Amino acid sequence: MRGYDNPRFNHEMLLDLQFCEGTGTVTLDWAKAHHAGATLTGAPAWTNAANDLTFLDFDLGPPRDYIVISTANSGDLDFTTGAFSGAVWYYPQAGGNRYVFNKGTNVTGWCFYLNTSNRMSLGTRQAADDQYTTGPVLTLNVWHFVGFTRTGDTARVYQNGLDATYSAATHIDPDAAAQNFYIGCTDAVGAGWMEGYLWRPRIWGRCLTAAEMLAIYEIERGLFGV
């Protein structure tokens, strides 16, 4: 890992886009060197908060904005059998079917998105089935720290460091997804467009504990005045 003081909750981190660059069309992954080519597509705007925190503003466009890591460089994000977790600071400006993370198609892989009821949801997908664990309804135009964990057949969805699972599914291992990894849209780059701000999307190859999710929120909440 690069640039860490190695607290417990950074262990087994596979993706950490800190959006430190402030310019350009590539953002560095601090967790994995081979994810360095996380490419900004469309024109997500580099934006500075009053405290000089840099985040990305995704717009419906045109052009429509998203981040992509190629299939060749994102195979470790398939998670066909193992536990995994994700988290991101999210300021939604439009509701309904807005994809934060997507790895796979509508019949393979997994996704984390704001559904049509404006609930954050984790989906695992197989050719014959799919499962969705839903979390809280998100208020628009407010910063939220949202995350998820999945281990075995169990998934949980978090908001602001706390377990906010609303409806829990029994999850099956997702089918392998020989697809790009997207932030801000679906696999087809034709739906699920993001409208809002994101800061520091992260993914781990393990199930974070509730205490770890809360610790991350408590460390970072001051950056967003929450």
C-alpha positions in Angstrom: 0.0 0.0 0.0 1.0 3.6 -0.6 0.5 6.5 1.7 -1.0 4.7 4.8 -0.3 4.7 8.5 -1.7 1.1 8.4 -4.7 1.3 10.8 -6.7 -1.9 11.0 -9.4 -0.8 8.7 -7.0 -0.3 5.8 -6.1 -4.0 5.7 -7.0 -5.8 2.5 -8.1 -2.6 0.8 -8.3 -3.2 -2.9 -9.4 0.1 -4.2 -8.9 3.6 -2.7 -9.5 6.6 -5.1 -8.7 9.6 -3.0 -9.3 12.2 -5.8 -6.2 14.1 -4.7 -5.2 15.2 -8.2 -7.6 18.1 -8.7 -7.1 18.0 -12.4 -6.8 15.6 -15.4 -8.6 12.4 -16.5 -6.8 9.8 -14.5 -7.1 9.3 -10.7 -4.6 7.3 -8.8 -5.6 4.2 -6.8 -3.7 4.4 -3.5 -4.4 0.7 -2.7 -3.4 -1.1 -5.9 -0.8 -0.1 -8.4 -2.4 -2.0 -11.2 -5.6 0.0 -10.7 -3.7 3.2 -11.4 -5.6 3.7 -14.7 -8.9 4.7 -13.2 -10.0 6.9 -16.1 -12.5 9.8 -15.8 -14.8 9.7 -18.8 -17.2 12.4 -19.9 -16.2 15.4 -17.8 -16.7 14.8 -14.0 -15.6 18.1 -12.6 -12.8 18.4 -10.1 -14.4 20.5 -7.3 -12.9 22.0 -4.1 -14.9 22.4 -0.9 -14.3 25.4 1.4 -11.8 23.3 3.4 -9.9 22.5 0.1 -11.1 18.9 0.1 -11.2 17.7 -3.6 -14.2 15.7 -4.8 -15.7 14.9 -8.1 -19.0 16.3 -9.5 -20.8 13.8 -11.7 -23.3 15.2 -14.1 -26.0 13.7 -16.3 -24.6 15.7 -19.2 -24.1 15.4 -22.0 -21.5 14.2 -21.9 -22.3 11.8 -19.1 -19.8 11.3 -16.4 -18.3 8.1 -15.0 -15.0 6.4 -14.0 -13.8 3.1 -15.5 -11.2 0.5 -14.7 -10.7 -2.0 -17.5 -11.6 -5.7 -17.3 -7.9 -6.6 -17.5 -7.1 -4.5 -14.5 -10.1 -5.2 -12.3 -10.4 -9.0 -12.0 -9.7 -8.8 -8.3 -13.0 -6.9 -7.9 -15.2 -9.8 -9.1 -15.7 -11.3 -5.6 -17.3 -14.5 -6.8 -16.8 -16.3 -3.5 -15.0 -14.2 -0.9 -16.2 -11.6 1.5 -16.0 -7.9 0.4 -17.0 -4.4 1.5 -17.2 -0.9 0.1 -17.7 2.7 1.2 -17.9 6.2 -0.2 -18.9 9.7 0.7 -21.9 10.5 -1.5 -23.9 13.7 -2.1 -26.9 12.6 -4.3 -28.5 15.4 -6.4 -31.0 13.1 -8.2 -32.6 9.9 -7.0 -33.7 6.7 -8.7 -31.4 4.1 -10.2 -28.0 5.9 -9.7 -25.1 3.5 -9.7 -22.1 4.1 -7.4 -20.2 0.8 -8.1 -20.9 -1.7 -10.8 -18.9 -4.8 -11.7 -20.7 -7.1 -14.2 -23.9 -7.1 -16.2 -27.6 -7.5 -15.3 -27.0 -11.2 -14.9 -23.4 -11.4 -13.5 -21.4 -9.7 -10.8 -22.4 -7.1 -8.2 -23.5 -3.5 -7.8 -24.0 -0.8 -5.1 -26.5 1.8 -6.1 -29.3 4.2 -5.2 -32.5 2.3 -6.2 -35.8 3.7 -7.6 -37.0 4.2 -4.0 -33.8 6.2 -3.2 -32.5 3.4 -0.9 -28.9 2.4 -1.1 -28.7 -1.2 -2.2 -26.2 -4.0 -2.7 -26.9 -6.5 -5.4 -25.3 -9.8 -6.2 -26.2 -11.3 -9.6 -26.3 -14.7 -11.2 -27.6 -15.9 -14.6 -30.6 -17.6 -12.9 -31.2 -15.2 -10.0 -30.2 -12.0 -8.2 -30.4 -10.7 -4.6 -30.7 -7.2 -3.2 -30.1 -6.0 0.3 -31.5 -2.5 0.8 -30.6 0.2 3.2 -31.7 3.7 4.1 -33.5 6.3 2.0 -31.0 9.0 1.2 -31.9 12.7 1.5 -30.8 14.6 -1.6 -28.3 17.4 -1.5 -26.7 16.2 1.7 -23.4 14.4 2.3 -23.7 10.7 3.4 -21.1 8.2 4.3 -22.6 5.0 2.8 -21.1 1.5 2.7 -21.8 -2.2 2.6 -20.5 -5.5 3.7 -21.0 -9.0 2.3 -19.8 -12.3 3.8 -21.3 -15.7 2.9 -25.0 -15.2 2.3 -25.3 -12.1 4.5 -25.0 -8.5 3.5 -25.5 -5.2 5.4 -25.8 -1.6 4.3 -24.4 1.3 6.3 -25.1 5.0 6.6 -22.9 7.4 8.5 -21.1 4.5 10.2 -24.2 2.7 11.5 -25.9 -0.4 10.2 -29.0 0.9 8.4 -30.1 -2.3 6.6 -33.8 -2.0 5.7 -34.4 -5.3 3.9 -31.8 -8.1 4.0 -31.6 -10.7 1.2 -30.0 -14.1 1.3 -27.1 -13.7 -1.1 -25.6 -16.2 -3.5 -22.1 -16.0 -4.8 -22.1 -13.6 -7.8 -21.2 -15.1 -11.2 -17.8 -14.1 -12.6 -18.0 -10.8 -14.4 -15.6 -10.3 -17.3 -16.5 -6.7 -17.4 -15.0 -3.3 -16.7 -15.5 -1.8 -13.2 -17.6 1.3 -13.3 -18.2 4.2 -10.9 -21.2 6.3 -11.9 -23.1 4.0 -14.4 -24.0 0.5 -15.3 -21.9 -1.9 -17.4 -23.6 -0.9 -20.6 -22.6 2.8 -20.1 -26.1 3.5 -21.1 -28.1 3.7 -17.8 -27.8 4.3 -14.1 -26.0 7.6 -14.5 -24.7 9.4 -11.4 -25.9 12.9 -10.6 -24.0 14.3 -7.6 -20.7 14.3 -5.8 -18.4 11.5 -4.7 -15.3 11.4 -2.5 -13.0 8.5 -1.8 -14.6 5.4 -3.1 -13.1 2.4 -1.4 -13.4 -1.4 -1.7 -12.0 -4.1 0.6 -11.5 -7.8 0.0 -12.9 -8.7 3.4 -16.0 -7.9 5.6 -15.4 -4.8 7.6 -16.7 -4.9 11.1 -19.4 -2.5 12.3 -16.8 -0.9 14.6 -14.5 -0.3 11.6 -17.2 1.3 9.5 -18.1 3.6 12.4 -14.4 4.4 13.0 -13.9 5.5 9.4 -17.0 7.8 9.6 -15.9 9.3 12.9 -12.4 10.1 11.5 -13.8 11.7 8.3 -17.1 13.3 9.2 -15.5 16.6 10.1 -14.4 17.0 6.5 -18.1 17.3 5.6 -19.5 19.1 8.6 -21.6 16.2 9.8 
